[in-house]
Amino acid sequence: MSSPTKSPERYIGRFAPSPTGPLHFGSLVCALGSYLDAVAHGGHWLVRMEDLDPPREMPGAAERILHALEAHELHSQRPIEWQSRRHHLYLNALEQLREKSLIYPCGCTRDQIRRAGGHRRSDCLQNPPSLATPSALRFRSEGEEEHFQDLWHGAQTQRTAEDPILKRKDGLYAYQLAVVVDDIEQGVNCVVRGADLLDCTGVQRQLFRALGTEPPTYGHLPLVMNETGQKLSKQNHAEALDDTRATGNLIQALRFLGFHTPAELSLERPRHLLAWAAARWQRHQVDQRNRLLDQKH
């Protein structure tokens, strides 16, 4: 008798904004692309709030982001997770890495690193910080090379220039640790996000394996640029989405992602527009170039 065929793993994707400001058009493109890729592949789409850095957060931004997603009918298919409530998971992950001798304390100052032309692990191992010195925790990955296939950018080779910080001197957990731990805990197996995060993918893949899990598939969507050639972002004062024109916003985002949207779609509610797009989503249609939004559409 032949053995039963193992059923394919269900796609789980996510959108993970930081509450440093309200949702803008570039964020919407990323949220929409990750949502459509998950739904078109019969998967689940989750929302996770990356509220891990209180000094950088804008009061009320998390609520505004969630309101904007709701207005555009981009609904998480599980309860929303908040990183600020998951510190125990990050602590457990650091303990796992410590047991494998994959982390070490770093007391280097920014000025020391700048004068040395970058951080080197040997500086910390030869002169370890005293217990009284505020220290960060770094992951041993310096010099490691990572090869992977990106859904839109193809074959990638990344070499880690320096060991990344997983816990900061001020006691806050770093993005690199939290994003990997959360993706593991939530079962995320396909990460669709902005191309600005492509360069940190290699290190994150190494962390997945160090924590005993195979990395997810990655795809990096094109960035919406402003007139000065910078990524549209909260730091560059990108204009907040107008939640009262959700259908119009979604149509613009669909066109940026490569859809040819018929005029009659402008009369549809967001849920109908999303269903129309999910039924027609093709990865190959996405123009991977970072570019300005074409305001003529």
ZADO-1210 file (C-alpha; in nm, 4 decimals, padded with zeros to 6 digits):
<atoms>
<atom x="00.0000" y="00.0000" z="00.0000" code="MET" pos="1"/>
<atom x="00.1359" y="00.3438" z="-00.0922" code="SER" pos="2"/>
<atom x="00.1863" y="00.5953" z="00.1863" code="SER" pos="3"/>
<atom x="-00.0600" y="00.8853" z="00.2006" code="PRO" pos="4"/>
<atom x="00.0470" y="01.2032" z="00.0256" code="THR" pos="5"/>
<atom x="00.1318" y="01.4832" z="00.2645" code="LYS" pos="6"/>
<atom x="-00.1008" y="01.7789" z="00.2130" code="SER" pos="7"/>
<atom x="00.0741" y="02.1016" z="00.1098" code="PRO" pos="8"/>
<atom x="00.1390" y="02.3562" z="00.3821" code="GLU" pos="9"/>
<atom x="-00.1156" y="02.6350" z="00.3864" code="ARG" pos="10"/>
<atom x="00.0162" y="02.9773" z="00.2868" code="TYR" pos="11"/>
<atom x="00.0369" y="03.2208" z="00.5800" code="ILE" pos="12"/>
<atom x="00.1396" y="03.5774" z="00.5002" code="GLY" pos="13"/>
<atom x="00.1402" y="03.8976" z="00.6998" code="ARG" pos="14"/>
<atom x="00.1601" y="04.2763" z="00.7034" code="PHE" pos="15"/>
<atom x="00.3600" y="04.4211" z="00.9931" code="ALA" pos="16"/>
<atom x="00.3555" y="04.8027" z="01.0154" code="PRO" pos="17"/>
<atom x="00.5380" y="05.0091" z="01.2761" code="SER" pos="18"/>
<atom x="00.3304" y="05.2775" z="01.4555" code="PRO" pos="19"/>
<atom x="00.5728" y="05.5591" z="01.3790" code="THR" pos="20"/>
<atom x="00.3057" y="05.7417" z="01.1796" code="GLY" pos="21"/>
<atom x="-00.0210" y="05.6862" z="00.9909" code="PRO" pos="22"/>
<atom x="-00.0518" y="05.4600" z="00.6886" code="LEU" pos="23"/>
<atom x="00.0611" y="05.6276" z="00.3632" code="HIS" pos="24"/>
<atom x="00.0343" y="05.5212" z="00.0005" code="PHE" pos="25"/>
<atom x="00.3617" y="05.3270" z="-00.0007" code="GLY" pos="26"/>
<atom x="00.2422" y="05.1281" z="00.3005" code="SER" pos="27"/>
<atom x="-00.0873" y="05.0583" z="00.1238" code="LEU" pos="28"/>
<atom x="00.0939" y="04.9152" z="-00.1801" code="VAL" pos="29"/>
<atom x="00.2837" y="04.6802" z="00.0500" code="CYS" pos="30"/>
<atom x="-00.0249" y="04.5807" z="00.2481" code="ALA" pos="31"/>
<atom x="-00.2273" y="04.5242" z="-00.0686" code="LEU" pos="32"/>
<atom x="00.0438" y="04.3210" z="-00.2424" code="GLY" pos="33"/>
<atom x="00.0913" y="04.0933" z="00.0578" code="SER" pos="34"/>
<atom x="-00.2857" y="04.0551" z="00.0998" code="TYR" pos="35"/>
<atom x="-00.3498" y="03.9673" z="-00.2654" code="LEU" pos="36"/>
<atom x="-00.0612" y="03.7202" z="-00.2832" code="ASP" pos="37"/>
<atom x="-00.1948" y="03.5393" z="00.0249" code="ALA" pos="38"/>
<atom x="-00.5599" y="03.5328" z="-00.0846" code="VAL" pos="39"/>
<atom x="-00.4773" y="03.4352" z="-00.4440" code="ALA" pos="40"/>
<atom x="-00.2842" y="03.1345" z="-00.3100" code="HIS" pos="41"/>
<atom x="-00.5652" y="03.0251" z="-00.0790" code="GLY" pos="42"/>
<atom x="-00.3780" y="03.1460" z="00.2268" code="GLY" pos="43"/>
<atom x="-00.4301" y="03.3422" z="00.5441" code="HIS" pos="44"/>
<atom x="-00.3234" y="03.7069" z="00.5809" code="TRP" pos="45"/>
<atom x="-00.2300" y="03.8378" z="00.9238" code="LEU" pos="46"/>
<atom x="-00.1668" y="04.1838" z="01.0671" code="VAL" pos="47"/>
<atom x="00.1003" y="04.2343" z="01.3327" code="ARG" pos="48"/>
<atom x="00.1789" y="04.5683" z="01.4961" code="MET" pos="49"/>
<atom x="00.5544" y="04.6147" z="01.5363" code="GLU" pos="50"/>
<atom x="00.5330" y="04.8441" z="01.8396" code="ASP" pos="51"/>
<atom x="00.8746" y="04.7518" z="01.9725" code="LEU" pos="52"/>
<atom x="01.0430" y="05.0929" z="01.9855" code="ASP" pos="53"/>
<atom x="00.8422" y="05.3338" z="02.2067" code="PRO" pos="54"/>
<atom x="01.0773" y="05.6340" z="02.1563" code="PRO" pos="55"/>
<atom x="01.0014" y="05.6288" z="01.7811" code="ARG" pos="56"/>
<atom x="00.6267" y="05.5714" z="01.8049" code="GLU" pos="57"/>
<atom x="00.3702" y="05.8411" z="01.7334" code="MET" pos="58"/>
<atom x="00.0825" y="05.8592" z="01.9830" code="PRO" pos="59"/>
<atom x="-00.2333" y="05.7230" z="01.8237" code="GLY" pos="60"/>
<atom x="-00.0535" y="05.5963" z="01.5111" code="ALA" pos="61"/>
<atom x="-00.1337" y="05.2284" z="01.5743" code="ALA" pos="62"/>
<atom x="-00.5043" y="05.3038" z="01.6001" code="GLU" pos="63"/>
<atom x="-00.4920" y="05.5161" z="01.2834" code="ARG" pos="64"/>
<atom x="-00.3146" y="05.2373" z="01.0941" code="ILE" pos="65"/>
<atom x="-00.5726" y="04.9801" z="01.2003" code="LEU" pos="66"/>
<atom x="-00.8560" y="05.2189" z="01.1123" code="HIS" pos="67"/>
<atom x="-00.7054" y="05.2721" z="00.7652" code="ALA" pos="68"/>
<atom x="-00.6751" y="04.8968" z="00.7045" code="LEU" pos="69"/>
<atom x="-01.0364" y="04.8547" z="00.8162" code="GLU" pos="70"/>
<atom x="-01.1532" y="05.1379" z="00.5887" code="ALA" pos="71"/>
<atom x="-00.9815" y="04.9662" z="00.2933" code="HIS" pos="72"/>
<atom x="-01.1325" y="04.6325" z="00.4050" code="GLU" pos="73"/>
<atom x="-00.7917" y="04.4686" z="00.4446" code="LEU" pos="74"/>
<atom x="-00.8933" y="04.2431" z="00.7335" code="HIS" pos="75"/>
<atom x="-00.6547" y="04.0250" z="00.9312" code="SER" pos="76"/>
<atom x="-00.7777" y="03.6661" z="00.9353" code="GLN" pos="77"/>
<atom x="-00.6543" y="03.6171" z="01.2914" code="ARG" pos="78"/>
<atom x="-00.6546" y="03.8480" z="01.5941" code="PRO" pos="79"/>
<atom x="-00.3962" y="04.1240" z="01.5576" code="ILE" pos="80"/>
<atom x="-00.0708" y="04.0619" z="01.7432" code="GLU" pos="81"/>
<atom x="00.1294" y="04.3343" z="01.9191" code="TRP" pos="82"/>
<atom x="00.5043" y="04.2955" z="01.9603" code="GLN" pos="83"/>
<atom x="00.4970" y="04.4896" z="02.2868" code="SER" pos="84"/>
<atom x="00.3075" y="04.1952" z="02.4384" code="ARG" pos="85"/>
<atom x="00.5485" y="03.9281" z="02.3157" code="ARG" pos="86"/>
<atom x="00.8720" y="04.0039" z="02.5047" code="HIS" pos="87"/>
<atom x="00.8682" y="03.6592" z="02.6670" code="HIS" pos="88"/>
<atom x="00.9036" y="03.5021" z="02.3211" code="LEU" pos="89"/>
<atom x="01.2063" y="03.7166" z="02.2377" code="TYR" pos="90"/>
<atom x="01.3690" y="03.6361" z="02.5716" code="LEU" pos="91"/>
<atom x="01.3178" y="03.2628" z="02.5114" code="ASN" pos="92"/>
<atom x="01.4737" y="03.2951" z="02.1651" code="ALA" pos="93"/>
<atom x="01.7801" y="03.4690" z="02.3080" code="LEU" pos="94"/>
<atom x="01.8169" y="03.1852" z="02.5596" code="GLU" pos="95"/>
<atom x="01.8096" y="02.9320" z="02.2745" code="GLN" pos="96"/>
<atom x="02.0797" y="03.1252" z="02.0908" code="LEU" pos="97"/>
<atom x="02.2869" y="03.1633" z="02.4069" code="ARG" pos="98"/>
<atom x="02.2783" y="02.7871" z="02.4633" code="GLU" pos="99"/>
<atom x="02.4206" y="02.7433" z="02.1122" code="LYS" pos="100"/>
<atom x="02.6875" y="03.0125" z="02.1742" code="SER" pos="101"/>
<atom x="02.5419" y="03.2179" z="01.8893" code="LEU" pos="102"/>
<atom x="02.5176" y="03.5514" z="02.0739" code="ILE" pos="103"/>
<atom x="02.7658" y="03.7605" z="02.2671" code="TYR" pos="104"/>
<atom x="02.7684" y="04.0952" z="02.4537" code="PRO" pos="105"/>
<atom x="02.8898" y="04.4080" z="02.2766" code="CYS" pos="106"/>
<atom x="02.9772" y="04.7251" z="02.4663" code="GLY" pos="107"/>
<atom x="03.1088" y="04.9156" z="02.1634" code="CYS" pos="108"/>
<atom x="02.9916" y="05.2722" z="02.1220" code="THR" pos="109"/>
<atom x="02.8802" y="05.4146" z="01.7885" code="ARG" pos="110"/>
<atom x="03.1866" y="05.6361" z="01.7867" code="ASP" pos="111"/>
<atom x="03.4187" y="05.3388" z="01.8392" code="GLN" pos="112"/>
<atom x="03.2503" y="05.1485" z="01.5563" code="ILE" pos="113"/>
<atom x="03.2674" y="05.4511" z="01.3275" code="ARG" pos="114"/>
<atom x="03.6383" y="05.5082" z="01.3974" code="ARG" pos="115"/>
<atom x="03.7115" y="05.1378" z="01.3390" code="ALA" pos="116"/>
<atom x="03.5349" y="05.1476" z="01.0030" code="GLY" pos="117"/>
<atom x="03.2622" y="04.9105" z="01.1208" code="GLY" pos="118"/>
<atom x="03.2002" y="04.6580" z="01.3943" code="HIS" pos="119"/>
<atom x="03.4107" y="04.3442" z="01.4128" code="ARG" pos="120"/>
<atom x="03.3320" y="04.0508" z="01.6398" code="ARG" pos="121"/>
<atom x="03.6960" y="04.0123" z="01.7402" code="SER" pos="122"/>
<atom x="03.6887" y="04.3559" z="01.9080" code="ASP" pos="123"/>
<atom x="03.4258" y="04.2348" z="02.1554" code="CYS" pos="124"/>
<atom x="03.5645" y="03.8851" z="02.2080" code="LEU" pos="125"/>
<atom x="03.9163" y="04.0104" z="02.2801" code="GLN" pos="126"/>
<atom x="03.7949" y="04.2910" z="02.5078" code="ASN" pos="127"/>
<atom x="03.4590" y="04.1793" z="02.6475" code="PRO" pos="128"/>
<atom x="03.2562" y="04.4476" z="02.8274" code="PRO" pos="129"/>
<atom x="03.2445" y="04.4392" z="03.2059" code="SER" pos="130"/>
<atom x="02.9186" y="04.3529" z="03.3789" code="LEU" pos="131"/>
<atom x="02.8832" y="04.7202" z="03.4724" code="ALA" pos="132"/>
<atom x="02.9032" y="04.8326" z="03.1087" code="THR" pos="133"/>
<atom x="02.5724" y="04.8680" z="02.9205" code="PRO" pos="134"/>
<atom x="02.5869" y="04.6015" z="02.6511" code="SER" pos="135"/>
<atom x="02.3983" y="04.4986" z="02.3419" code="ALA" pos="136"/>
<atom x="02.3635" y="04.1366" z="02.2302" code="LEU" pos="137"/>
<atom x="02.4853" y="04.0459" z="01.8828" code="ARG" pos="138"/>
<atom x="02.4180" y="03.7402" z="01.6652" code="PHE" pos="139"/>
<atom x="02.7213" y="03.5554" z="01.5262" code="ARG" pos="140"/>
<atom x="02.6768" y="03.5891" z="01.1502" code="SER" pos="141"/>
<atom x="02.9669" y="03.8081" z="01.0373" code="GLU" pos="142"/>
<atom x="03.1121" y="03.6783" z="00.7113" code="GLY" pos="143"/>
<atom x="02.8323" y="03.4264" z="00.6519" code="GLU" pos="144"/>
<atom x="02.6989" y="03.4038" z="00.2971" code="GLU" pos="145"/>
<atom x="02.3332" y="03.3387" z="00.2219" code="GLU" pos="146"/>
<atom x="02.1809" y="03.2306" z="-00.1103" code="HIS" pos="147"/>
<atom x="01.8072" y="03.2493" z="-00.1732" code="PHE" pos="148"/>
<atom x="01.5480" y="03.3089" z="-00.4405" code="GLN" pos="149"/>
<atom x="01.3269" y="03.6174" z="-00.4203" code="ASP" pos="150"/>
<atom x="00.9823" y="03.6032" z="-00.5805" code="LEU" pos="151"/>
<atom x="01.0458" y="03.9205" z="-00.7827" code="TRP" pos="152"/>
<atom x="01.4203" y="03.9824" z="-00.7708" code="HIS" pos="153"/>
<atom x="01.5356" y="03.6296" z="-00.8459" code="GLY" pos="154"/>
<atom x="01.8566" y="03.4707" z="-00.7202" code="ALA" pos="155"/>
<atom x="02.0204" y="03.6585" z="-00.4324" code="GLN" pos="156"/>
<atom x="02.3574" y="03.6255" z="-00.2610" code="THR" pos="157"/>
<atom x="02.4090" y="03.8229" z="00.0593" code="GLN" pos="158"/>
<atom x="02.7180" y="03.8295" z="00.2787" code="ARG" pos="159"/>
<atom x="02.6806" y="03.9590" z="00.6340" code="THR" pos="160"/>
<atom x="02.9244" y="04.2450" z="00.6894" code="ALA" pos="161"/>
<atom x="02.8840" y="04.2578" z="01.0668" code="GLU" pos="162"/>
<atom x="02.7012" y="04.0758" z="01.3436" code="ASP" pos="163"/>
<atom x="02.3549" y="04.2324" z="01.3881" code="PRO" pos="164"/>
<atom x="02.2252" y="04.3508" z="01.7233" code="ILE" pos="165"/>
<atom x="01.9377" y="04.1429" z="01.8627" code="LEU" pos="166"/>
<atom x="01.8949" y="04.3307" z="02.1905" code="LYS" pos="167"/>
<atom x="01.9965" y="04.6932" z="02.2309" code="ARG" pos="168"/>
<atom x="02.1919" y="04.8532" z="02.5129" code="LYS" pos="169"/>
<atom x="01.8739" y="05.0239" z="02.6327" code="ASP" pos="170"/>
<atom x="01.7106" y="04.6834" z="02.6804" code="GLY" pos="171"/>
<atom x="01.4804" y="04.7029" z="02.3783" code="LEU" pos="172"/>
<atom x="01.4593" y="04.4013" z="02.1499" code="TYR" pos="173"/>
<atom x="01.5795" y="04.4691" z="01.7967" code="ALA" pos="174"/>
<atom x="01.3744" y="04.4335" z="01.4796" code="TYR" pos="175"/>
<atom x="01.5910" y="04.1521" z="01.3398" code="GLN" pos="176"/>
<atom x="01.5146" y="03.9252" z="01.6359" code="LEU" pos="177"/>
<atom x="01.1491" y="04.0148" z="01.6839" code="ALA" pos="178"/>
<atom x="01.0459" y="03.9791" z="01.3200" code="VAL" pos="179"/>
<atom x="01.1946" y="03.6291" z="01.2945" code="VAL" pos="180"/>
<atom x="01.0556" y="03.5089" z="01.6282" code="VAL" pos="181"/>
<atom x="00.7095" y="03.6406" z="01.5419" code="ASP" pos="182"/>
<atom x="00.7106" y="03.4817" z="01.1971" code="ASP" pos="183"/>
<atom x="00.8095" y="03.1478" z="01.3521" code="ILE" pos="184"/>
<atom x="00.5451" y="03.1677" z="01.6250" code="GLU" pos="185"/>
<atom x="00.2699" y="03.2689" z="01.3802" code="GLN" pos="186"/>
<atom x="00.3653" y="03.0079" z="01.1215" code="GLY" pos="187"/>
<atom x="00.4365" y="03.2660" z="00.8499" code="VAL" pos="188"/>
<atom x="00.5784" y="03.0861" z="00.5473" code="ASN" pos="189"/>
<atom x="00.5627" y="03.3571" z="00.2797" code="CYS" pos="190"/>
<atom x="00.6807" y="03.7118" z="00.3491" code="VAL" pos="191"/>
<atom x="00.5792" y="03.9758" z="00.0942" code="VAL" pos="192"/>
<atom x="00.7124" y="04.3200" z="00.1884" code="ARG" pos="193"/>
<atom x="00.8873" y="04.6285" z="00.0497" code="GLY" pos="194"/>
<atom x="01.2155" y="04.6141" z="-00.1414" code="ALA" pos="195"/>
<atom x="01.3844" y="04.8299" z="00.1252" code="ASP" pos="196"/>
<atom x="01.3984" y="04.5162" z="00.3416" code="LEU" pos="197"/>
<atom x="01.5606" y="04.2934" z="00.0800" code="LEU" pos="198"/>
<atom x="01.9130" y="04.3560" z="00.2149" code="ASP" pos="199"/>
<atom x="01.8349" y="04.2214" z="00.5629" code="CYS" pos="200"/>
<atom x="01.6765" y="03.8996" z="00.4366" code="THR" pos="201"/>
<atom x="01.9993" y="03.6972" z="00.4451" code="GLY" pos="202"/>
<atom x="02.0579" y="03.7619" z="00.8155" code="VAL" pos="203"/>
<atom x="01.6962" y="03.6842" z="00.8958" code="GLN" pos="204"/>
<atom x="01.7192" y="03.3531" z="00.7109" code="ARG" pos="205"/>
<atom x="02.0249" y="03.2657" z="00.9204" code="GLN" pos="206"/>
<atom x="01.8315" y="03.3477" z="01.2376" code="LEU" pos="207"/>
<atom x="01.5428" y="03.1233" z="01.1323" code="PHE" pos="208"/>
<atom x="01.7766" y="02.8275" z="01.1004" code="ARG" pos="209"/>
<atom x="01.9611" y="02.9141" z="01.4227" code="ALA" pos="210"/>
<atom x="01.6219" y="02.8931" z="01.5974" code="LEU" pos="211"/>
<atom x="01.5499" y="02.5548" z="01.4393" code="GLY" pos="212"/>
<atom x="01.3080" y="02.6587" z="01.1627" code="THR" pos="213"/>
<atom x="01.3272" y="02.6689" z="00.7851" code="GLU" pos="214"/>
<atom x="01.3001" y="03.0273" z="00.6510" code="PRO" pos="215"/>
<atom x="00.9865" y="03.1355" z="00.4671" code="PRO" pos="216"/>
<atom x="00.9690" y="03.2287" z="00.1005" code="THR" pos="217"/>
<atom x="01.0428" y="03.5984" z="00.0451" code="TYR" pos="218"/>
<atom x="00.9156" y="03.8455" z="-00.2121" code="GLY" pos="219"/>
<atom x="01.0038" y="04.2159" z="-00.2145" code="HIS" pos="220"/>
<atom x="00.7629" y="04.4567" z="-00.3790" code="LEU" pos="221"/>
<atom x="00.8620" y="04.7795" z="-00.5575" code="PRO" pos="222"/>
<atom x="00.8830" y="05.0982" z="-00.3522" code="LEU" pos="223"/>
<atom x="00.6815" y="05.4109" z="-00.4180" code="VAL" pos="224"/>
<atom x="00.9275" y="05.7004" z="-00.4492" code="MET" pos="225"/>
<atom x="00.8805" y="06.0722" z="-00.3892" code="ASN" pos="226"/>
<atom x="00.9901" y="06.3555" z="-00.6196" code="GLU" pos="227"/>
<atom x="01.3368" y="06.3724" z="-00.4610" code="THR" pos="228"/>
<atom x="01.4055" y="06.0047" z="-00.5333" code="GLY" pos="229"/>
<atom x="01.3526" y="05.8872" z="-00.1754" code="GLN" pos="230"/>
<atom x="01.1278" y="05.6060" z="-00.0642" code="LYS" pos="231"/>
<atom x="00.7845" y="05.7356" z="00.0331" code="LEU" pos="232"/>
<atom x="00.7980" y="05.6976" z="00.4111" code="SER" pos="233"/>
<atom x="00.6841" y="05.8375" z="00.7432" code="LYS" pos="234"/>
<atom x="01.0366" y="05.9713" z="00.8027" code="GLN" pos="235"/>
<atom x="01.0088" y="06.1702" z="00.4785" code="ASN" pos="236"/>
<atom x="00.6702" y="06.3094" z="00.5842" code="HIS" pos="237"/>
<atom x="00.4617" y="06.1053" z="00.3422" code="ALA" pos="238"/>
<atom x="00.1021" y="06.2201" z="00.3363" code="GLU" pos="239"/>
<atom x="-00.1402" y="06.0049" z="00.5348" code="ALA" pos="240"/>
<atom x="-00.4003" y="05.8089" z="00.3396" code="LEU" pos="241"/>
<atom x="-00.7435" y="05.9644" z="00.3108" code="ASP" pos="242"/>
<atom x="-00.9588" y="05.6806" z="00.4461" code="ASP" pos="243"/>
<atom x="-01.2733" y="05.8360" z="00.2969" code="THR" pos="244"/>
<atom x="-01.1543" y="05.7507" z="-00.0565" code="ARG" pos="245"/>
<atom x="-01.0591" y="05.3886" z="00.0008" code="ALA" pos="246"/>
<atom x="-01.1711" y="05.2645" z="-00.3412" code="THR" pos="247"/>
<atom x="-00.9690" y="05.5322" z="-00.5196" code="GLY" pos="248"/>
<atom x="-00.6626" y="05.4545" z="-00.3075" code="ASN" pos="249"/>
<atom x="-00.6912" y="05.0840" z="-00.3840" code="LEU" pos="250"/>
<atom x="-00.7273" y="05.1446" z="-00.7576" code="ILE" pos="251"/>
<atom x="-00.4111" y="05.3579" z="-00.7554" code="GLN" pos="252"/>
<atom x="-00.2265" y="05.0890" z="-00.5609" code="ALA" pos="253"/>
<atom x="-00.3469" y="04.8174" z="-00.7996" code="LEU" pos="254"/>
<atom x="-00.2213" y="05.0162" z="-01.0970" code="ARG" pos="255"/>
<atom x="00.1149" y="05.0604" z="-00.9279" code="PHE" pos="256"/>
<atom x="00.1283" y="04.6819" z="-00.8859" code="LEU" pos="257"/>
<atom x="00.0628" y="04.6251" z="-01.2561" code="GLY" pos="258"/>
<atom x="-00.3153" y="04.5903" z="-01.2843" code="PHE" pos="259"/>
<atom x="-00.5165" y="04.7453" z="-01.5670" code="HIS" pos="260"/>
<atom x="-00.8325" y="04.8435" z="-01.3847" code="THR" pos="261"/>
<atom x="-01.1516" y="04.9144" z="-01.5842" code="PRO" pos="262"/>
<atom x="-01.3231" y="05.2461" z="-01.5152" code="ALA" pos="263"/>
<atom x="-01.6331" y="05.0820" z="-01.3675" code="GLU" pos="264"/>
<atom x="-01.4308" y="04.9541" z="-01.0716" code="LEU" pos="265"/>
<atom x="-01.4270" y="05.3080" z="-00.9345" code="SER" pos="266"/>
<atom x="-01.7931" y="05.2544" z="-00.8392" code="LEU" pos="267"/>
<atom x="-01.7254" y="04.9371" z="-00.6397" code="GLU" pos="268"/>
<atom x="-01.6851" y="04.8991" z="-00.2660" code="ARG" pos="269"/>
<atom x="-01.3350" y="04.7984" z="-00.1458" code="PRO" pos="270"/>
<atom x="-01.4362" y="04.4367" z="-00.0742" code="ARG" pos="271"/>
<atom x="-01.5567" y="04.3855" z="-00.4313" code="HIS" pos="272"/>
<atom x="-01.2440" y="04.5515" z="-00.5689" code="LEU" pos="273"/>
<atom x="-01.0228" y="04.3225" z="-00.3569" code="LEU" pos="274"/>
<atom x="-01.2124" y="04.0131" z="-00.4707" code="ALA" pos="275"/>
<atom x="-01.1756" y="04.1222" z="-00.8349" code="TRP" pos="276"/>
<atom x="-00.8007" y="04.1728" z="-00.7901" code="ALA" pos="277"/>
<atom x="-00.7374" y="03.8503" z="-00.5954" code="ALA" pos="278"/>
<atom x="-00.9006" y="03.6507" z="-00.8758" code="ALA" pos="279"/>
<atom x="-00.6595" y="03.8094" z="-01.1269" code="ARG" pos="280"/>
<atom x="-00.3385" y="03.8347" z="-00.9229" code="TRP" pos="281"/>
<atom x="-00.0301" y="03.7165" z="-01.1134" code="GLN" pos="282"/>
<atom x="00.3142" y="03.7608" z="-00.9621" code="ARG" pos="283"/>
<atom x="00.4765" y="03.8122" z="-01.3012" code="HIS" pos="284"/>
<atom x="00.2647" y="04.1223" z="-01.3691" code="GLN" pos="285"/>
<atom x="00.4320" y="04.3196" z="-01.0885" code="VAL" pos="286"/>
<atom x="00.6750" y="04.5819" z="-01.2187" code="ASP" pos="287"/>
<atom x="00.9670" y="04.5437" z="-00.9765" code="GLN" pos="288"/>
<atom x="01.1133" y="04.8913" z="-01.0416" code="ARG" pos="289"/>
<atom x="01.1017" y="05.1445" z="-00.7592" code="ASN" pos="290"/>
<atom x="00.9337" y="05.4518" z="-00.9068" code="ARG" pos="291"/>
<atom x="00.7111" y="05.7551" z="-00.8658" code="LEU" pos="292"/>
<atom x="00.3358" y="05.7107" z="-00.8516" code="LEU" pos="293"/>
<atom x="00.1856" y="05.7965" z="-01.1881" code="ASP" pos="294"/>
<atom x="-00.0654" y="06.0619" z="-01.0891" code="GLN" pos="295"/>
<atom x="-00.2306" y="06.0537" z="-01.4346" code="LYS" pos="296"/>
<atom x="-00.4137" y="05.7300" z="-01.3450" code="HIS" pos="297"/>
</atoms>
